[in-house]
Amino acid sequence: MPHRHLSNIIKAYDVGGLVGADLYDDFVRQVGAAFVRLVDTTVAIVHDMRRSSRQFAAAFSEGVGSQGKNVINVGLGSTDLVKASLA
């Protein structure tokens, strides 16, 4: 499935694009696998209330798990929740 150049989708602190065009389950799964190879640690995943968020959180989790790493699926949460947990 064609999509924009990765630098237009994945930025330092953000991932964004059009669901179904730029972002789809297999792409998000591959990003999860690549991400955990870079950070090499347990990954906590929090999703927001958008319709696509739960499926993309699951796909990202599958990608992380495919590399043998642990995933903590927090569930629905806010940006403030994530920032507080990193502090």
N, CA, C and O of each residue as an XYZ file, in Angstrom:
348
protein
N       0.842     -1.175      0.000
C       0.000      0.000      0.000
C       0.890      1.242      0.000
O       1.694      1.402      0.918
N       0.779      2.116     -0.981
C       1.654      3.290     -1.053
C       1.319      4.305      0.037
O       0.161      4.456      0.426
N       2.332      4.986      0.516
C       2.130      6.036      1.499
C       3.206      7.095      1.329
O       4.161      6.912      0.574
N       3.042      8.196      2.034
C       4.009      9.283      1.964
C       5.351      8.820      2.504
O       5.445      7.771      3.140
N       6.362      9.588      2.254
C       7.698      9.301      2.767
C       7.639      9.215      4.286
O       6.918      9.985      4.920
N       8.388      8.290      4.875
C       8.359      8.062      6.319
C       8.609      9.323      7.131
O       8.021      9.486      8.201
N       9.464     10.215      6.654
C       9.758     11.436      7.418
C       8.540     12.352      7.523
O       8.508     13.232      8.383
N       7.541     12.159      6.667
C       6.303     12.919      6.771
C       5.320     12.277      7.746
O       4.346     12.913      8.149
N       5.564     11.031      8.127
C       4.662     10.294      9.015
C       5.256     10.165     10.408
O       4.575     10.413     11.404
N       6.522      9.779     10.480
C       7.180      9.540     11.772
C       8.137     10.687     12.051
O       9.087     10.925     11.306
N       7.860     11.396     13.152
C       8.699     12.509     13.558
C       9.282     12.200     14.924
O       8.985     11.147     15.489
N      10.089     13.071     15.464
C      10.775     12.814     16.733
C       9.815     12.489     17.872
O      10.086     11.582     18.658
N       8.717     13.198     17.976
C       7.793     12.996     19.094
C       6.361     12.781     18.636
O       5.429     12.995     19.412
N       6.166     12.362     17.390
C       4.812     12.251     16.876
C       4.773     11.291     15.698
O       5.734     11.183     14.936
N       3.672     10.609     15.561
C       3.377      9.811     14.379
C       2.023     10.274     13.894
O       1.062     10.297     14.662
N       1.936     10.642     12.635
C       0.659     11.136     12.127
C       0.491     10.837     10.660
O       1.460     10.775      9.903
N      -0.740     10.656     10.273
C      -1.040     10.392      8.881
C      -2.504     10.070      8.723
O      -3.276     10.124      9.680
N      -2.876      9.736      7.510
C      -4.258      9.400      7.209
C      -4.488      7.913      7.411
O      -3.789      7.079      6.836
N      -5.475      7.591      8.235
C      -5.822      6.193      8.489
C      -6.292      5.566      7.179
O      -7.139      6.118      6.477
N      -5.728      4.411      6.870
C      -6.087      3.699      5.650
C      -5.207      4.050      4.459
O      -5.110      3.276      3.507
N      -4.567      5.209      4.507
C      -3.663      5.604      3.431
C      -2.215      5.547      3.917
O      -1.394      4.821      3.357
N      -1.907      6.314      4.958
C      -0.564      6.327      5.533
C      -0.445      5.314      6.669
O       0.586      4.657      6.821
N      -1.485      5.195      7.446
C      -1.462      4.345      8.639
C      -2.446      3.193      8.468
O      -3.637      3.401      8.241
N      -1.931      1.996      8.582
C      -2.752      0.789      8.517
C      -2.064     -0.264      9.374
O      -0.881     -0.137      9.689
N      -2.800     -1.301      9.749
C      -2.317     -2.259     10.748
C      -0.924     -2.806     10.463
O      -0.075     -2.793     11.354
N      -0.666     -3.280      9.263
C       0.626     -3.894      8.981
C       1.763     -2.883      9.100
O       2.836     -3.218      9.602
N       1.544     -1.662      8.647
C       2.561     -0.618      8.768
C       2.858     -0.333     10.236
O       4.021     -0.249     10.630
N       1.802     -0.183     11.051
C       1.974      0.102     12.479
C       2.681     -1.071     13.167
O       3.509     -0.859     14.052
N       2.363     -2.293     12.770
C       3.038     -3.478     13.324
C       4.530     -3.427     13.013
O       5.353     -3.721     13.880
N       4.885     -3.059     11.793
C       6.295     -2.950     11.405
C       6.999     -1.835     12.171
O       8.165     -1.978     12.538
N       6.306     -0.733     12.414
C       6.881      0.371     13.192
C       7.147     -0.087     14.619
O       8.186      0.244     15.190
N       6.223     -0.844     15.202
C       6.423     -1.370     16.552
C       7.645     -2.264     16.637
O       8.425     -2.176     17.585
N       7.812     -3.129     15.639
C       8.969     -4.026     15.618
C      10.267     -3.232     15.469
O      11.256     -3.530     16.139
N      10.268     -2.236     14.607
C      11.466     -1.422     14.404
C      11.775     -0.579     15.645
O      12.933     -0.443     16.039
N      10.738     -0.020     16.249
C      10.926      0.824     17.431
C      11.609      0.064     18.560
O      12.569      0.557     19.152
N      11.118     -1.133     18.860
C      11.673     -1.871     19.990
C      13.087     -2.368     19.696
O      13.856     -2.606     20.627
N      13.436     -2.525     18.446
C      14.832     -2.868     18.127
C      15.745     -1.685     18.440
O      16.917     -1.880     18.762
N      15.231     -0.480     18.350
C      16.024      0.712     18.675
C      16.130      0.938     20.171
O      17.209      1.261     20.667
N      15.030      0.777     20.907
C      15.053      1.088     22.334
C      15.392     -0.109     23.195
O      15.874      0.067     24.314
N      15.156     -1.332     22.712
C      15.521     -2.578     23.388
C      15.097     -2.616     24.855
O      15.917     -2.852     25.743
N      13.812     -2.380     25.097
C      13.296     -2.390     26.466
C      11.815     -2.736     26.450
O      11.213     -2.858     25.383
N      11.230     -2.892     27.624
C       9.786     -3.060     27.734
C       9.109     -1.786     27.248
O       9.597     -0.687     27.509
N       7.993     -1.925     26.546
C       7.280     -0.779     25.981
C       5.891     -0.698     26.600
O       5.166     -1.691     26.647
N       5.524      0.491     27.075
C       4.170      0.748     27.560
C       3.396      1.467     26.465
O       3.883      2.433     25.878
N       2.190      0.990     26.196
C       1.377      1.560     25.124
C       0.088      2.128     25.715
O      -0.654      1.435     26.411
N      -0.156      3.395     25.423
C      -1.378      4.091     25.818
C      -2.035      4.588     24.535
O      -1.354      5.105     23.651
N      -3.350      4.436     24.428
C      -4.031      4.951     23.239
C      -5.067      5.993     23.618
O      -5.521      6.043     24.761
N      -5.440      6.825     22.652
C      -6.457      7.843     22.905
C      -7.822      7.351     22.425
O      -7.986      6.171     22.117
N      -8.802      8.257     22.363
C     -10.166      7.850     22.108
C     -10.568      7.779     20.633
O     -11.727      7.501     20.326
N      -9.635      8.024     19.728
C      -9.987      7.941     18.310
C     -10.349      6.504     17.923
O      -9.825      5.553     18.503
N     -11.236      6.350     16.954
C     -11.714      5.016     16.550
C     -10.589      4.070     16.157
O     -10.670      2.871     16.422
N      -9.566      4.580     15.542
C      -8.473      3.729     15.056
C      -7.431      3.415     16.133
O      -6.594      2.534     15.934
N      -7.466      4.110     17.254
C      -6.395      3.999     18.250
C      -6.267      2.612     18.858
O      -5.152      2.117     19.021
N      -7.372      1.978     19.194
C      -7.302      0.666     19.829
C      -6.692     -0.367     18.876
O      -5.861     -1.174     19.292
N      -7.097     -0.349     17.602
C      -6.543     -1.320     16.648
C      -5.071     -1.046     16.379
O      -4.292     -1.983     16.206
N      -4.678      0.223     16.342
C      -3.271      0.535     16.105
C      -2.417      0.221     17.330
O      -1.265     -0.190     17.189
N      -2.963      0.407     18.519
C      -2.237      0.017     19.732
C      -2.004     -1.488     19.732
O      -0.929     -1.953     20.109
N      -3.002     -2.243     19.313
C      -2.861     -3.704     19.243
C      -1.823     -4.101     18.197
O      -1.011     -4.993     18.442
N      -1.841     -3.454     17.042
C      -0.872     -3.763     15.985
C       0.546     -3.417     16.426
O       1.473     -4.193     16.196
N       0.721     -2.257     17.059
C       2.036     -1.851     17.560
C       2.522     -2.861     18.596
O       3.687     -3.258     18.591
N       1.620     -3.269     19.480
C       1.936     -4.265     20.499
C       2.387     -5.583     19.873
O       3.338     -6.204     20.348
N       1.716     -6.006     18.821
C       2.106     -7.232     18.110
C       3.510     -7.094     17.526
O       4.298     -8.039     17.575
N       3.826     -5.928     16.976
C       5.155     -5.690     16.425
C       6.230     -5.764     17.487
O       7.285     -6.360     17.271
N       5.966     -5.158     18.636
C       6.913     -5.214     19.748
C       7.095     -6.655     20.204
O       8.219     -7.122     20.384
N       5.986     -7.350     20.390
C       6.030     -8.737     20.838
C       6.739     -9.656     19.864
O       7.358    -10.640     20.270
N       6.653     -9.338     18.573
C       7.312    -10.175     17.561
C       8.830    -10.154     17.701
O       9.522    -11.016     17.159
N       9.341     -9.168     18.429
C      10.783     -9.062     18.655
C      11.183     -9.631     20.013
O      12.328     -9.491     20.443
N      10.225    -10.275     20.682
C      10.510    -10.916     21.958
C      10.556     -9.974     23.148
O      11.071    -10.338     24.205
N      10.031     -8.784     22.993
C      10.048     -7.802     24.084
C       8.701     -7.764     24.787
O       7.674     -8.124     24.212
N       8.720     -7.325     26.032
C       7.507     -7.211     26.823
C       6.747     -5.939     26.480
O       7.335     -4.905     26.162
N       5.420     -6.044     26.555
C       4.539     -4.914     26.286
C       3.602     -4.743     27.472
O       3.035     -5.713     27.974
N       3.447     -3.514     27.912
C       2.452     -3.185     28.920
C       1.376     -2.375     28.210
O       1.613     -1.231     27.822
N       0.198     -2.962     28.038
C      -0.916     -2.258     27.396
C      -1.707     -1.542     28.477
O      -2.486     -2.160     29.203
N      -1.504     -0.236     28.579
C      -2.146      0.573     29.606
C      -3.617      0.768     29.279
O      -4.455      0.788     30.179
N      -3.936      0.911     28.004
C      -5.316      1.162     27.592
C      -5.530      2.625     27.291
O      -4.606      3.337     26.899
N      -6.762      3.068     27.478
C      -7.138      4.445     27.184
C      -6.485      5.396     28.181
O      -6.529      5.171     29.391
N      -5.884      6.450     27.664
C      -5.228      7.414     28.537
C      -5.001      8.729     27.822
O      -5.187      8.833     26.610
N      -4.601      9.724     28.579
C      -4.356     11.058     28.045
C      -2.869     11.326     27.906
O      -2.044     10.584     28.439
N      -2.536     12.365     27.205
C      -1.139     12.795     27.081
C      -0.580     13.117     28.453
O       0.579     12.812     28.733
N      -1.388     13.731     29.319
C      -0.946     14.054     30.673
C      -0.575     12.800     31.448
O       0.384     12.818     32.220
N      -1.312     11.711     31.259
C      -1.015     10.444     31.921
C       0.373      9.950     31.513
O       1.158      9.513     32.355
N       0.661     10.024     30.233
C       1.952      9.555     29.742
C       3.070     10.454     30.254
O       4.106      9.958     30.696
N       2.878     11.755     30.202
C       3.902     12.684     30.696
C       4.178     12.478     32.179
O       5.333     12.513     32.605
N       3.132     12.265     32.967
C       3.295     12.060     34.409
C       4.057     10.792     34.706
O       4.846     10.745     35.650
N       3.829      9.754     33.904
C       4.522      8.486     34.148
C       5.983      8.543     33.752
O       6.779      7.734     34.230
N       6.355      9.472     32.894
C       7.740      9.617     32.472
C       8.533     10.522     33.406
O       9.764     10.515     33.389
N       7.834     11.293     34.211
C       8.504     12.275     35.096
C       9.237     11.603     36.223
O       9.849     12.277     37.051
